[in-house]
Amino acid sequence: MGKNHVCPVEMAGSLDNRFRRWFQDPQKILRPYVNKGMTVLDIGCGSGFFSLDMAHMVGKSGRVIASDLQEGMLRKLQNKIMGTELEERIILHKCEYDKIGISEQVDFILAFYMVHEISHKGIFFKEIESILKANGSMLIVEPPMHVSKKAFNRALEKARAAGLIAIEGPKVLFSKTAILKKS
Ligand SMILES: C[S@@+](CC[C@H](N)C(=O)[O-])C[C@H]1O[C@@H](n2cnc3c(N)ncnc32)[C@H](O)[C@@H]1O
């Protein structure tokens, strides 16, 4: 099976554009799920549009693992946090195409506009199941254009087959969402 298209590093500017906050405010979207002291994973973090707010939300005692396939994306995030207090809180992690490869369990996982870029979703969700703490949760947000309702539901079926419960997610403008929990 071939690999799906991955959002190129040259597109990072459009993920970071200043208008995005108006319709996808990270704090508003993540407030029900991210609390002080948590360890959270931003998988497919790109240039860190969500990772930065997540780091503020978990506070000094929390950690954000910002993980991406592309070194170039992680470098962009590193440039943003270099010399700031967030440098201590955000752990940059380069993952492999078919392996996230983190060794600790986390309280919350965000996958924003990334699941459709994964070819082997069954493998991905099995690893997610092993990374989530027993009472942890995951928020999946997918874009409307690239991902049909059918494709979104197919992805959720893979998550269920990996032992996760999928329920309706919060409203996010222009997007399809789901919350995953351990069964
Ligand atoms: C459209 S971008 C979204 C970035 C970020 N979540 C945001 O909303 O600003 C998708 C990101 O997922 C990453 N990605 C794609 N496939 C991945 C995989 N198998 N594992 C980890 N990251 C992946 C890409 O490198 C890219 O940075």
The ligand as an SDF file (V2000), in Angstrom:
LIG
                    3D

 27 29  0  0  0  0  0  0  0  0999 V2000
   -2.1250   19.3820    7.9840 C   0  0  0  0  0  0  0  0  0  0  0  0
   -0.7710   19.2730    9.0950 S   0  0  0  0  0  0  0  0  0  0  0  0
   -1.5510   19.7570   10.6200 C   0  0  0  0  0  0  0  0  0  0  0  0
   -0.5630   20.2650   11.6360 C   0  0  0  0  0  0  0  0  0  0  0  0
   -1.1600   20.6600   12.9870 C   0  0  0  0  0  0  0  0  0  0  0  0
   -1.8010   19.5580   13.6450 N   0  0  0  0  0  0  0  0  0  0  0  0
   -2.1210   21.8300   12.8410 C   0  0  0  0  0  0  0  0  0  0  0  0
   -3.3380   21.6150   12.8870 O   0  0  0  0  0  0  0  0  0  0  0  0
   -1.6340   22.9590   12.6760 O   0  0  0  0  0  0  0  0  0  0  0  0
   -0.5210   17.5190    9.3030 C   0  0  0  0  0  0  0  0  0  0  0  0
    0.7820   17.1700   10.0070 C   0  0  0  0  0  0  0  0  0  0  0  0
    0.7680   15.7660   10.2980 O   0  0  0  0  0  0  0  0  0  0  0  0
    2.0650   15.2530   10.0810 C   0  0  0  0  0  0  0  0  0  0  0  0
    1.9700   13.8130    9.8190 N   0  0  0  0  0  0  0  0  0  0  0  0
    1.4870   13.1880    8.7090 C   0  0  0  0  0  0  0  0  0  0  0  0
    1.5610   11.8610    8.8340 N   0  0  0  0  0  0  0  0  0  0  0  0
    2.1000   11.6130   10.0570 C   0  0  0  0  0  0  0  0  0  0  0  0
    2.4400   10.4270   10.7640 C   0  0  0  0  0  0  0  0  0  0  0  0
    2.2430    9.2140   10.2430 N   0  0  0  0  0  0  0  0  0  0  0  0
    2.9680   10.5640   11.9970 N   0  0  0  0  0  0  0  0  0  0  0  0
    3.1660   11.7970   12.5270 C   0  0  0  0  0  0  0  0  0  0  0  0
    2.8910   12.9600   11.9100 N   0  0  0  0  0  0  0  0  0  0  0  0
    2.3560   12.8620   10.6760 C   0  0  0  0  0  0  0  0  0  0  0  0
    2.5960   16.0480    8.9000 C   0  0  0  0  0  0  0  0  0  0  0  0
    4.0070   16.0250    8.8400 O   0  0  0  0  0  0  0  0  0  0  0  0
    2.0340   17.4340    9.1820 C   0  0  0  0  0  0  0  0  0  0  0  0
    2.9180   18.2190    9.9310 O   0  0  0  0  0  0  0  0  0  0  0  0
  1  2  1  0
  2  3  1  0
  2 10  1  0
  3  4  1  0
  4  5  1  0
  5  6  1  0
  5  7  1  0
  7  8  2  0
  7  9  1  0
 10 11  1  0
 11 12  1  0
 11 26  1  0
 12 13  1  0
 13 14  1  0
 13 24  1  0
 14 15  1  0
 14 23  1  0
 15 16  2  0
 16 17  1  0
 17 18  1  0
 17 23  2  0
 18 19  1  0
 18 20  2  0
 20 21  1  0
 21 22  2  0
 22 23  1  0
 24 25  1  0
 24 26  1  0
 26 27  1  0
M  CHG  2   2   1   9  -1
M  END
$$$$
